[in-house]
Amino acid sequence: MKYPIIAYGDPVLRKKATAFEPDEYPHIKELVENMFETMYAAHGVGLAAPQVGMSMRLFVVDASVFDDEDPSLKGFKKAFLNATILEETGEEWGFNEGCLSIPDIREDVYRKPTVKLSYYDENWKHHEESFSGMAARVIQHEYDHIEGKLFTDKLSPLRKRLIEKRLKDISRGAVSVDYKMKFPDVKKGR
């Protein structure tokens, strides 16, 4: 099942998501698969639960699209439940990022190259693992979502001002996308 992507401006994207227990979501594997299906339909490489309207600490990534640049990413598809970043290390590097909730806006974002996480997979198996390069970047971007942060928060005040009108347009639904979205400033029934 494909979910609509929640657009920039919706309060769920600014709320710190809550951790959850296995008994709260007995169908977590189905939810994870639906999130992957939604992400693929929107041509994304990551998707966090707040982006589909659920304020829970869950995100999925599939960085295998970058395997031509980094062969270690071949088949890199993971779900992260109740993730916590333990450490971010290295010298920050820039990369042009985008977001399914903020379509048609891409900006250079600087992040540390290595991240160490504690998380559970969809089978509730615990992992403590480090990721580097593009895998770390995709994970950090999605992790920001469960913390109530967006990549636009990492931009300079000048860059933020330059894209302010475009962000407001996204909230109003004045953007063309080939996937279903929910816009916070679109009146119901119109």
C-alpha positions, 0 to 999 in steps of 0.5 A, spaced: 500 500 500 502 506 498 501 512 503 501 519 501 507 523 502 506 529 507 508 536 504 513 541 508 509 545 513 505 539 516 506 539 524 508 532 524 514 533 520 517 538 526 515 533 532 520 529 535 517 522 533 516 517 539 519 510 540 515 504 540 514 497 543 513 491 538 506 489 541 504 496 539 505 495 532 504 487 531 504 488 523 511 492 523 513 488 517 507 490 513 508 497 515 515 497 513 514 494 506 508 499 505 514 504 506 518 501 501 513 501 496 511 508 498 518 510 497 520 507 491 513 509 487 516 516 489 523 515 487 526 516 493 532 513 497 529 514 504 523 515 507 521 516 515 514 515 518 513 522 519 513 523 512 507 518 511 504 522 517 506 517 523 510 520 529 514 514 530 521 512 530 521 508 524 525 510 517 527 505 511 533 506 506 535 503 500 542 506 498 543 501 492 542 506 487 549 509 489 552 502 488 555 505 481 559 510 485 560 505 492 560 498 490 559 496 498 552 499 497 549 494 492 543 491 496 543 496 501 536 496 503 534 497 511 529 498 516 531 502 522 526 502 528 527 506 534 534 508 532 539 513 536 545 516 533 551 514 538 556 518 534 558 522 528 565 523 526 569 525 521 570 532 517 563 534 514 562 534 506 557 537 502 552 533 497 546 536 494 540 533 498 533 533 496 527 530 500 520 527 498 516 532 503 520 538 499 519 536 492 523 540 487 528 543 492 535 541 492 541 544 496 548 542 498 548 540 505 554 538 510 554 532 514 559 528 517 562 522 513 561 516 519 555 515 523 554 510 529 547 507 530 543 503 535 537 500 532 532 495 531 530 491 524 523 489 522 524 483 526 526 486 532 533 484 532 538 489 536 544 492 532 549 497 533 553 499 527 557 504 523 555 506 516 560 511 512 559 515 506 553 515 502 549 510 507 551 515 513 548 521 509 542 517 507 541 515 514 542 522 517 537 525 513 532 520 515 534 520 522 533 528 522 526 526 520 524 522 526 528 528 530 523 533 527 528 536 523 529 537 515 535 538 511 533 546 510 534 547 517 541 546 515 542 551 510 544 558 511 540 564 513 541 567 506 539 560 502 533 559 507 530 566 505 532 565 497 527 558 497 522 561 502 517 562 497 518 555 494 517 552 501 510 556 502 508 554 495 509 546 497 505 547 503 499 550 498 500 544 493 503 549 488 508 544 486 507 538 481 509 531 483 508 524 480 506 521 487 501 522 492 502 528 497 498 531 502 499 539 503 498 542 510 495 549 507 490 546 502 483 546 504 479 540 505 473 539 499 476 544 494 
